[in-house]
Amino acid sequence: MVGRFEVGKDTVQVLTESAATHVGRIATVVTGAVREIAHEVGEWASDAFEMRDAADRAGEDAPHV
């Protein structure tokens, strides 16, 4: 017969393992989201730099009045 102490220990063990699994999965989701956000911000900044460079080149090509 299994005692109350062993049942409690098993319950704590299963809960701990479950928590570790879920925390790991959540960390993976958060890490992926941070990576994607960093990528999008970088792409946006690149677009801004390209637009600024294009505007500078257009200004150089414009006739001076």
C-alpha positions as CSV (number, residue, x, y, z in Angstrom):
1,M,0.0,0.0,0.0
2,V,1.3,3.4,-0.9
3,G,1.5,5.9,1.9
4,R,0.2,9.5,1.9
5,F,3.8,10.8,1.9
6,E,4.7,8.9,-1.2
7,V,1.5,10.0,-3.0
8,G,2.3,13.6,-2.1
9,K,5.9,13.2,-3.3
10,D,4.7,11.8,-6.6
11,T,2.2,14.6,-7.0
12,V,4.9,17.2,-6.4
13,Q,7.2,15.5,-8.8
14,V,4.6,15.3,-11.6
15,L,3.7,19.0,-11.0
16,T,7.3,20.0,-11.1
17,E,8.0,18.1,-14.3
18,S,4.9,19.6,-15.9
19,A,5.8,23.1,-14.8
20,A,9.4,22.7,-16.3
21,T,7.9,21.5,-19.6
22,H,5.5,24.4,-19.8
23,V,8.0,27.0,-18.8
24,G,10.4,25.6,-21.4
25,R,7.7,25.8,-24.1
26,I,6.7,29.4,-23.1
27,A,10.4,30.4,-23.2
28,T,10.6,29.0,-26.7
29,V,7.6,31.0,-27.8
30,V,8.9,34.2,-26.2
31,T,12.3,33.7,-27.7
32,G,10.8,33.2,-31.1
33,A,8.7,36.3,-30.7
34,V,11.6,38.5,-29.6
35,R,13.7,37.2,-32.6
36,E,10.9,38.0,-35.0
37,I,10.3,41.5,-33.5
38,A,14.1,42.2,-33.8
39,H,14.0,41.0,-37.4
40,E,11.0,43.2,-38.3
41,V,12.5,46.3,-36.6
42,G,15.8,45.7,-38.5
43,E,13.9,45.4,-41.8
44,W,12.0,48.6,-41.0
45,A,15.2,50.5,-40.2
46,S,16.8,49.2,-43.4
47,D,13.8,50.5,-45.4
48,A,14.1,53.9,-43.7
49,F,17.8,54.1,-44.5
50,E,17.1,53.2,-48.1
51,M,14.4,55.8,-48.4
52,R,16.7,58.5,-46.9
53,D,19.5,57.5,-49.4
54,A,17.0,57.6,-52.3
55,A,15.8,61.1,-51.2
56,D,19.4,62.3,-50.9
57,R,20.2,61.0,-54.4
58,A,17.0,62.6,-55.8
59,G,18.0,65.9,-54.2
60,E,21.4,65.7,-55.8
61,D,19.9,65.1,-59.2
62,A,17.3,67.9,-59.0
63,P,18.2,71.1,-60.9
64,H,19.2,73.9,-58.6
65,V,17.1,77.0,-59.0
